[in-house]
């Protein structure tokens, strides 16, 4: 078997066998297949796609390129939640403690920020001394102890995915449905979970901007999960404006803590309760989504969700006092309002620009090796449907970068981030209809 023949076969639109896929993935993992050969196959897949069976075999081979966790000695149905990424998406921080406090074991291997979207690992690392680099043994012990652990991807889990993703990122082959499905599911299946709830974002702040693409991805993930014998549900949720009001690492953790104290925005509350309720159903706690919502509301009201978050922080070496003293988080030296130049209702927010603005301010990585300023980000003051007066703030920015250094010629004295924020808000006369939070549920 030669890499050349496999590349040519997929280039010509033919279907690869499980043996051919496994040969290629093993070769990529052990270095026998070169980056340029791997890239050639990725491009062939990008243009010709894969059948459901091919996608399953690719996922299976990538999953078994490293260690597959055995969590059978942890009682209960193990369920994870994963998001395709959004701006202000801190739902893992609100859902995980509540669901774990309701009795569901939750092993979560999360990601870092990607492009204009934030990452759960970066958010958690804004908590002083919080460790996301637990060994797999420590990870498993923490889940066994408190029903919850959240770590970053390790070198042992699906190493083939790490290699392929790095190549996809620089060869314009990221947005291929079979490659996205196999990337997500190879890591999730290697976690040793029994069930998964996927939050697939769609809209101008998502990677899947069109609903049809989000639907295709959702159906692909659910079907592959089924082939692995797992119970997988996908919710297609809206990303036409940031979730909640905070964008940026420590700012989002504080907003998540406020939610766990019974405060916060309606969109965070509704999505947390509904996604969490699906997790309770998959985990066998309830048979009905409404019953699941009631259980989670009780965990929120009693403070058990907040206490579980404190347990998570303590078990992973962080300082749980951050839940009471927000001054323990890193603080930005520059806090400035971005003012509206007109009056009217917010019609639309170009959400990806908000995410890019936060990155420019220091909250994200402009390059793969860029450091993150955990204090940087922004707080939305107006969202879709809100009325704004001329001179009122649209957003408050938090940064440690001297704004004059960010000012571009012709921007009328505004920094690049401020200009981008101003231009991302579309304001008009009539009050618009707010977009729905959940577009569709695929079971």
C-alpha positions, 0 to 999 in steps of 0.5 A: 500500500502506497500513500500515492495510490490512496491520494490518487484514489480520493483525488479521483472521487473514489471511496477509501477503504477502512484499511487505506484510511488506517494506513494513512493515519498511522503513517501520519502519526508515526512520521512515515507519511510526509506533511505534503502527502497528508496535505494532498489527501486533505485537499482531495477530501475537501473537494470530493468529500467522504461518505458516512462510512469513510468519515466513521473510519477516519474518526475511528483511526484518529481516535485510536492514534493515541490513548482511549480513556476507560472510565468504566470504573466511574459510576453513572452515564458519562456525558460531555458538552462541546461547542463549535465556538462563538463570541462570548460563549462561556456556556461550558462554565455555566453548564458543567457545574450545574449538570455535575451537581445534578449527578452526571459525571462530566469529563471535558477536554476543551479547546483554546481560542480559535480565530475570532472565537474564545476558548474554554481553556483560556478562560479557565486559565485566567483564574490564578493558578488554575491547571488545565494540564492535568495528566490523564490519571489526574483528570480521571481521578478528579471526575471520580471525586467531584463528577467534573474535570475540564482540561486542554487537549493532551498529546496522548489523546488523538495525536493524529488530529493535532497533526492534521488540524495544524495542516488544515489551518494553513492549507485552507481545508478547515471548513470541510464537514467530514474533516470537522466531524472526524476532528471533533468526534475522534477527541470526544470518543477517546474521552471514554464518554457515553453521550454527548451534547453538541452546541453547533453555532450558526450566524455571523459570529460562527464558523458555520455562518449558514444554517444549512452548513450547521445542519449538515455538520449536526447531522454528520456528528449525530450519525457518527456518534450513533455508529460508535454506539453513543447517544449524541444530540446536536442543538443548532444555536444562534451566534448573530450576536455575542452570548451574554454581555462579556467577551474576553477571558476573565470577564467571561468567567466573572459573568459565568460566576454571576450566572451561578449566583442567580444573576445574568442575561436571559440568553445565557440562562435559557441556553444553559438550562436547555442544553443542560437538560438534554445532558440530564436526559442522556445521562438518565437523570430525567426522561423529560426536558422540562423536568431537567430544566426544573432540576437545574433551576433548583441547583442554581437556586440552592447554590449547588452549581456555584459550589461545584464550580468552586470544587472544580477550581480547588481540585485543579489548583486554582483559587476558589476565592475568585468566586467572591473576590473578583479583584483576584482576577487580572485587571485591565488598566485602560477601561473606555466606552465606545460611543454611538454616533446615532440614535435608534434601535440596534438592528444587527451586530457583526459578531465576528468583528466583535470577536476580532476586536477583543483579540486586537485588545489582547484577549485572543491570539493574533498568531498561534504563539501570541500571549493572551492578556486575560484581563482584556476584552469588552462588555456589551452595553447594547444588544439587538433590539435595544434602543441607544441614544446618540452619545450612549456607550455601545461597548466598554473596552478593557485593555492594557495596550495604549490605545494611541498605538492602535490608532490607524491613519484615517480613523478619526482618532479611534483605535482599530478596535474602536473603529471595528466595534463602531462599524459592527453595530447597525442602527435603525429606526424600527425595533427588530425581532430578536433572533431565536436562541435555538434553531433546531435540535437534531437527535 
